[in-house]
Amino acid sequence: MNNDKLIIGGHEFNSRFILGSGKYSMKLIEAAVKDAGAEIITLAVRRANTKEQESILDYIPEGITLLPNTSGARNAEEAVRIARLARELGCGDFVKIEIMRDSKYLLPDNQETIKATEILAKEGFVVMPYMYPDLNAARDLVNAGAASVMPLASPIGSNKGLATKEFIQILIDEIDLPIIVDAGIGRPSQACEAMEMGAAAIMANTALATAGDLPMMASAFKLAIEAGRKAYLSGLGRILTRGASASDPLMGLLRALMSSTWKTNFLLIPSISRPKRLRKSTALKTILQAARTIWNICPVWKSLSRTFARRLCRR
């Protein structure tokens, strides 16, 4: 895990938690950095554009990568203008593209986002576009020069979790860029699930800002993200589409008795009473002998083995 870095636009990060913009306070930023381990913090440019009022930059420690967003932009032209302003203010080359014409649900405009991404990528920005999870739009963002793709999980600030889970999974499977799940993640368990799916990182703000205990929630997110990442890297266990697969000692013994070695030595073991038609079936012989062996090992299985044998004889 020490070499498992998050790489965005050629920059390496150890943490896979990114603090989103929105509800800011000194306690929130401190908890995000100290307890959640955040190395990237998002900020709206309008929060850092004056010395006459309190600036969010005063709260962010040194060594943290700033991710200015274009919050408030309604089209590509406005987003590009805000990104250039952020660079002039000293916020660096990272930029999160947010373009939303919808003021009620705050859903991103994918087409305008693609336009802005192409312009800013050509100007040397590390572009991280916020988008509605759509495979075709994601592919266009890749071609436009995006450094990552940031699909929403559910509406901004809703804490509703992975409402777009299936579509995010498609992006993870098909897009060869870091997929950072953004917006709507409200619980550590939801962050863990997204990481298990193969997401590269999680961005959250409201989940921490509205929690009862900020440091504890920040720590919970850190642990959940790490757990989900480890689970993904380890390879999750398979899921049966139907039926069941018992894992109890009885089934283990039956499998051993039905192995090729047992079948090879089967004729060396005394047979039990059974119809002639069953003697011709090697598989049924093995099953019947398994029942007898279980009966010998544990008397509790006596009645069960007899019942099992009778049922086989009726077939």
Backbone torsions as a table, in degrees:
resi	resn	phi	psi	omega
1	MET	NA	-22.3	-178.2
2	ASN	-63.4	-30.3	-179.3
3	ASN	-95.7	5.2	-179.1
4	ASP	-87.3	85.3	-175.5
5	LYS	-96.2	149.1	169.2
6	LEU	-87.7	120.3	-177.2
7	ILE	-115.2	120.0	179.1
8	ILE	-128.0	115.9	179.2
9	GLY	57.6	34.9	179.4
10	GLY	84.2	-2.3	178.8
11	HIS	-99.4	136.5	-177.3
12	GLU	-101.8	141.1	178.0
13	PHE	-136.0	144.0	177.9
14	ASN	-85.3	-33.6	-177.5
15	SER	-89.6	144.8	176.5
16	ARG	-111.0	18.0	173.2
17	PHE	-109.9	129.3	178.4
18	ILE	-119.6	129.5	178.2
19	LEU	-81.8	122.8	178.5
20	GLY	-79.9	171.0	179.5
21	SER	-90.5	167.8	177.6
22	GLY	135.0	-99.1	-175.8
23	LYS	-89.7	98.1	-175.0
24	TYR	-107.5	147.5	171.8
25	SER	-160.7	162.9	178.8
26	MET	-61.7	-39.0	-180.0
27	LYS	-65.2	-37.9	179.9
28	LEU	-65.1	-47.7	-178.8
29	ILE	-65.1	-41.1	178.7
30	GLU	-61.9	-43.6	179.9
31	ALA	-66.7	-39.9	-179.2
32	ALA	-63.5	-40.6	-178.2
33	VAL	-79.2	-47.8	-174.4
34	LYS	-77.7	-45.8	-172.6
35	ASP	-96.6	-33.7	179.4
36	ALA	-94.2	-14.1	178.0
37	GLY	75.6	21.5	-177.6
38	ALA	-61.7	135.9	175.8
39	GLU	-115.8	-6.8	176.3
40	ILE	-128.3	129.8	178.5
41	ILE	-126.1	127.1	179.4
42	THR	-85.2	143.8	174.8
43	LEU	-144.8	146.9	174.5
44	ALA	-82.9	133.9	-175.8
45	VAL	-57.5	-35.0	-178.6
46	ARG	-65.2	-13.5	178.2
47	ARG	-88.7	-6.8	-174.0
48	ALA	-129.6	24.1	-168.6
49	ASN	-106.8	12.2	-179.4
50	THR	-152.1	149.3	174.3
51	LYS	-97.7	-7.7	-179.7
52	GLU	-76.1	-25.1	177.8
53	GLN	-119.4	169.0	178.7
54	GLU	-61.2	130.9	-178.7
55	SER	-107.1	140.7	178.7
56	ILE	-65.1	-23.7	179.2
57	LEU	-63.4	-25.8	179.6
58	ASP	-67.5	-20.2	-176.7
59	TYR	-94.0	-18.4	-172.6
60	ILE	-88.6	123.6	-178.1
61	PRO	-67.1	161.4	176.1
62	GLU	-68.6	151.5	179.5
63	GLY	90.5	-7.8	178.1
64	ILE	-91.0	133.0	177.4
65	THR	-78.4	125.7	179.2
66	LEU	-85.4	136.4	177.6
67	LEU	-122.9	83.4	178.0
68	PRO	-66.7	140.5	177.0
69	ASN	-111.8	167.8	-178.0
70	THR	-102.6	34.3	179.5
71	SER	-51.6	132.7	-178.5
72	GLY	102.6	-16.4	179.3
73	ALA	-71.8	138.3	180.0
74	ARG	-108.9	-8.3	177.3
75	ASN	-154.6	175.9	-176.6
76	ALA	-63.0	-38.9	-178.5
77	GLU	-60.6	-45.6	179.5
78	GLU	-66.8	-38.3	179.4
79	ALA	-63.6	-41.9	179.0
80	VAL	-63.6	-41.5	179.7
81	ARG	-62.1	-43.7	-179.3
82	ILE	-66.7	-39.5	179.5
83	ALA	-62.9	-43.1	178.7
84	ARG	-64.9	-38.5	177.5
85	LEU	-63.1	-41.4	179.4
86	ALA	-61.6	-40.6	177.9
87	ARG	-63.7	-41.5	179.1
88	GLU	-64.9	-31.0	179.1
89	LEU	-76.8	-5.5	178.0
90	GLY	92.6	20.7	-178.4
91	CYS	-86.1	-0.4	176.8
92	GLY	91.0	-167.8	-174.3
93	ASP	-96.3	-9.9	177.9
94	PHE	-73.8	142.5	174.9
95	VAL	-151.7	136.7	173.8
96	LYS	-102.8	119.9	-179.0
97	ILE	-84.0	120.7	173.0
98	GLU	-127.4	114.3	177.1
99	ILE	-127.5	115.9	-176.0
100	MET	-135.5	113.4	173.9
101	ARG	-86.2	-22.4	-179.5
102	ASP	-84.7	116.4	-177.0
103	SER	-92.4	-9.1	-178.6
104	LYS	-91.0	-51.0	-178.0
105	TYR	-101.8	-7.9	177.6
106	LEU	56.6	39.7	178.7
107	LEU	-82.6	139.7	-177.1
108	PRO	-73.5	150.1	176.1
109	ASP	-93.9	102.6	-174.0
110	ASN	-63.8	-39.8	-176.0
111	GLN	-66.7	-45.0	177.3
112	GLU	-67.0	-32.9	178.5
113	THR	-64.3	-39.9	178.1
114	ILE	-63.1	-42.9	179.3
115	LYS	-61.2	-47.4	-179.0
116	ALA	-65.3	-38.8	179.7
117	THR	-60.3	-44.5	-178.9
118	GLU	-63.0	-42.4	-179.5
119	ILE	-65.5	-48.6	-174.9
120	LEU	-72.3	-33.5	177.9
121	ALA	-63.5	-37.9	178.4
122	LYS	-67.5	-23.1	179.0
123	GLU	-91.0	6.8	174.9
124	GLY	91.0	9.9	177.2
125	PHE	-75.9	150.5	169.5
126	VAL	-91.7	98.9	-168.9
127	VAL	-93.4	126.3	178.7
128	MET	-122.4	92.5	-173.9
129	PRO	-83.2	133.9	172.9
130	TYR	-85.9	128.2	-173.5
131	MET	-148.4	161.5	171.7
132	TYR	-80.3	131.7	-173.0
133	PRO	-63.6	101.1	178.8
134	ASP	-139.7	125.7	-173.7
135	LEU	-61.4	-43.3	-178.6
136	ASN	-64.5	-42.2	178.3
137	ALA	-65.7	-38.6	179.4
138	ALA	-63.5	-40.8	177.7
139	ARG	-65.0	-37.1	177.4
140	ASP	-66.5	-35.7	177.5
141	LEU	-65.8	-39.7	176.7
142	VAL	-60.7	-47.2	-179.9
143	ASN	-65.6	-26.8	-179.7
144	ALA	-79.5	-12.7	176.8
145	GLY	107.5	18.0	179.3
146	ALA	-63.6	147.2	177.9
147	ALA	-90.9	-19.3	176.6
148	SER	-159.0	172.1	175.5
149	VAL	-127.0	132.9	-173.4
150	MET	-122.4	83.4	179.4
151	PRO	-76.1	147.5	176.8
152	LEU	-79.3	144.9	176.5
153	ALA	-88.2	-38.3	176.2
154	SER	-163.4	172.9	-175.5
155	PRO	-52.4	145.0	-178.3
156	ILE	-53.0	132.7	176.0
157	GLY	74.6	4.6	-174.4
158	SER	-84.7	-25.0	-176.1
159	ASN	59.4	25.3	-176.6
160	LYS	-86.2	-7.5	175.4
161	GLY	85.3	-153.5	-170.7
162	LEU	-83.0	67.5	178.5
163	ALA	-68.6	-27.0	-179.3
164	THR	-106.7	31.5	-173.0
165	LYS	-51.9	-50.4	-175.1
166	GLU	-63.4	-35.8	-179.6
167	PHE	-74.7	-35.6	175.6
168	ILE	-64.0	-39.0	179.1
169	GLN	-61.8	-37.3	177.3
170	ILE	-61.6	-43.5	179.0
171	LEU	-63.3	-42.2	179.2
172	ILE	-60.4	-40.3	-177.3
173	ASP	-74.5	-29.3	-169.3
174	GLU	-110.6	-21.3	-174.7
175	ILE	-101.4	127.2	-177.9
176	ASP	-91.9	53.5	174.4
177	LEU	-143.5	159.0	175.9
178	PRO	-59.9	128.1	175.7
179	ILE	-100.1	112.6	-177.4
180	ILE	-107.3	115.0	-177.0
181	VAL	-75.7	123.3	-171.9
182	ASP	-127.9	140.7	173.4
183	ALA	74.7	126.2	172.5
184	GLY	95.3	-13.2	178.7
185	ILE	-71.4	115.4	-172.9
186	GLY	-112.9	-11.1	-177.7
187	ARG	-138.5	152.3	175.3
188	PRO	-57.1	-36.6	-179.9
189	SER	-62.7	-35.0	178.2
190	GLN	-70.3	-37.9	176.2
191	ALA	-64.3	-41.2	178.8
192	CYS	-62.1	-43.8	-179.6
193	GLU	-62.3	-42.0	179.3
194	ALA	-63.4	-39.9	178.7
195	MET	-68.8	-35.8	176.4
196	GLU	-62.3	-31.6	179.1
197	MET	-69.1	-22.6	-178.5
198	GLY	115.9	10.3	176.5
199	ALA	-62.1	147.9	-177.9
200	ALA	-82.0	-29.9	-177.8
201	ALA	-164.2	170.1	179.3
202	ILE	-126.4	135.2	172.0
203	MET	-111.9	130.7	179.4
204	ALA	-149.4	153.6	176.2
205	ASN	-143.3	-58.4	-175.3
206	THR	-59.6	-36.7	-179.4
207	ALA	-59.0	-37.2	178.2
208	LEU	-80.9	-46.9	-173.7
209	ALA	-61.9	-29.8	-177.8
210	THR	-100.2	6.4	179.8
211	ALA	-76.8	154.5	179.8
212	GLY	-69.5	-37.4	179.9
213	ASP	-125.7	101.6	-174.5
214	LEU	-58.8	-54.5	-178.3
215	PRO	-59.5	-39.7	-178.6
216	MET	-67.3	-41.7	178.2
217	MET	-66.2	-39.8	177.7
218	ALA	-61.1	-43.4	177.6
219	SER	-63.9	-39.4	178.8
220	ALA	-62.3	-40.3	178.0
221	PHE	-64.4	-41.3	179.2
222	LYS	-60.0	-48.1	-178.6
223	LEU	-66.0	-39.1	-179.5
224	ALA	-65.3	-42.6	179.7
225	ILE	-65.5	-41.6	178.1
226	GLU	-65.0	-41.3	179.2
227	ALA	-64.1	-44.3	179.5
228	GLY	-63.6	-39.4	179.0
229	ARG	-65.1	-44.6	178.7
230	LYS	-62.8	-40.3	178.6
231	ALA	-62.3	-42.3	179.7
232	TYR	-64.2	-45.0	-178.7
233	LEU	-67.7	-31.8	-178.5
234	SER	-74.4	-23.6	-177.8
235	GLY	91.0	106.9	-177.0
236	LEU	-68.1	149.2	178.7
237	GLY	-64.5	153.6	-177.3
238	ARG	-69.7	157.3	178.8
239	ILE	-117.6	128.3	177.5
240	LEU	-77.4	132.2	177.9
241	THR	-77.9	-24.3	176.6
242	ARG	-157.6	161.6	178.5
243	GLY	75.6	-164.7	-178.6
244	ALA	-144.1	165.3	178.0
245	SER	-138.8	98.8	-176.6
246	ALA	-66.8	146.7	179.5
247	SER	-125.1	21.5	-178.0
248	ASP	-82.2	165.1	-177.5
249	PRO	-58.2	-34.6	-179.3
250	LEU	-60.7	-46.8	-179.4
251	MET	-67.0	-34.9	177.5
252	GLY	-62.7	-41.2	178.6
253	LEU	-66.9	-41.5	178.9
254	LEU	-61.6	-40.2	178.9
255	ARG	-64.3	-40.6	179.6
256	ALA	-64.5	-41.6	-178.9
257	LEU	-67.5	-26.9	-178.3
258	MET	-93.8	8.3	179.8
259	SER	-70.8	168.1	-178.7
260	SER	-62.8	-34.3	-179.7
261	THR	-64.3	-43.4	179.4
262	TRP	-64.0	-42.9	-179.5
263	LYS	-62.5	-35.7	-179.8
264	THR	-64.1	-38.9	-176.8
265	ASN	-95.0	7.8	-172.8
266	PHE	-60.1	-39.7	-175.9
267	LEU	-67.4	-16.3	179.2
268	LEU	-80.8	-9.1	-176.0
269	ILE	-101.7	133.1	179.0
270	PRO	-57.2	139.4	-179.8
271	SER	-85.5	163.1	175.4
272	ILE	-107.3	163.9	-175.9
273	SER	-65.0	129.9	-179.8
274	ARG	-164.4	159.3	-179.8
275	PRO	-60.6	152.9	-178.7
276	LYS	-61.0	-35.1	-177.6
277	ARG	-64.1	-24.8	178.9
278	LEU	-81.0	-25.6	-179.0
279	ARG	-63.8	-25.0	-178.0
280	LYS	-80.0	-9.9	-177.4
281	SER	-103.1	110.4	-179.6
282	THR	-61.7	-40.6	-178.6
283	ALA	-63.1	-45.5	-179.6
284	LEU	-68.7	-34.6	175.1
285	LYS	-58.2	-43.9	-178.6
286	THR	-63.2	-42.9	179.9
287	ILE	-65.0	-43.5	179.4
288	LEU	-64.4	-41.5	178.6
289	GLN	-65.5	-35.6	177.0
290	ALA	-60.8	-42.0	178.8
291	ALA	-62.0	-40.5	-179.6
292	ARG	-67.0	-40.5	-179.8
293	THR	-64.0	-42.4	178.0
294	ILE	-61.6	-39.7	179.6
295	TRP	-63.4	-38.6	179.5
296	ASN	-69.9	-36.8	-178.7
297	ILE	-71.2	-41.8	-174.9
298	CYS	-139.0	109.9	-179.0
299	PRO	-55.9	-22.5	-179.6
300	VAL	-59.6	-28.7	-177.1
301	TRP	-85.7	2.9	-175.2
302	LYS	-55.1	-55.4	-177.8
303	SER	-66.4	-36.5	-179.9
304	LEU	-65.5	-42.3	-179.0
305	SER	-65.8	-39.5	178.6
306	ARG	-64.0	-44.5	177.9
307	THR	-60.5	-42.7	179.9
308	PHE	-60.7	-43.4	-179.2
309	ALA	-66.6	-41.6	-179.9
310	ARG	-60.8	-42.4	-179.2
311	ARG	-64.0	-37.6	178.2
312	LEU	-66.9	-36.2	-178.3
313	CYS	-68.1	-26.7	-179.1
314	ARG	-74.1	-20.0	-175.9
315	ARG	-73.6	NA	NA
